[in-house]
């Protein structure tokens, strides 16, 4: 999953330090890595993987609070709503 998250990280520079951000596509919550000299995208992906997940249906990055369980399937809230609607139909 870290490989998928790497593509969504946005790199920022603050003097000699580098940090990365990633925004939840559902609620807009912004995750920010520590600002460190020489911080790599791979290291930031390892850090963000603890808090941001990729939806297995739509492939978008979403925060922990925007993930839902629909009949044992963990996915983002938007895909979860669509799946619930199909199940109930």
N, C-alpha and C positions, 0 to 999 in steps of 0.2 A: 504494500500500500504506500510505503514511503516514496516509491518511484512515481506514483500517481500524484502525490502531494507536491513533489518537487516542481512540477510544471505550473502549479498554482501559486507558488511563493513569489512575493514581490520583494525585490532587493532594495535596501535603502543604505545610504552612507551618512555617517555622522562623524565628521573629522576622520580619524584613523579607524573608527569602528564601523562594522557592518552589522546590520540587523535585517530580519525578514518579517513580513507580515502576511497574513492570510485572512480573508474575510468570509464568514459564514454566508452562503448564498441564500439562506432562508431569513435569518433575523438580522444580519448585518454586523454581528459581533466580530470585532477584530482581534485576532491573536497576534502577539508581537513577541519575537524571540529576544533573548538577551542581546545587548549591543556589545560585540567583542571584536578586537582586531583579528582579521583573518577568518572570521566565521564563514564556513562553507555552506552552500545550499543543502548538501547532504546532511550535515550536522543539524541544521535547522529543521529539516524534514523529520529527523529522528525525534526532535523535541516536540514538534507540532503533532506528530502522530499520536501522542498521548492525549490530545484534547480535540482534535479535528478528525473527522472520518469522511470517507468517500461513500456516497450512496451507491449500492450495487446496481440499482436500476438506472438512474440518470447520470451517475458519475460526477456529481457536483460535490464540492467540499462543504460539509456542514458541521456545526459544533455539536457537542454531546447533548445539549438540551433540545436540539432540533431533530434528533433521531427518535424514531418510534418503533414499537414492536407490533406488527400486525400478523396475528396467527403464527408467531414464531419467526417471522421474517423481519429483520432489522433494516430499516431504510429511512430516508429523509421524510419529514412531515408531509411534504407535498406529494411525494410518491405514495406514502402511506395512505393519505386521503383518497387518492385515485384507486388504490387497491381495495380499500374498504368499500368504496362505491361499487366496484365490480363484484365484490363478494356479496354485497347486499342486493344486487340487481337480480 
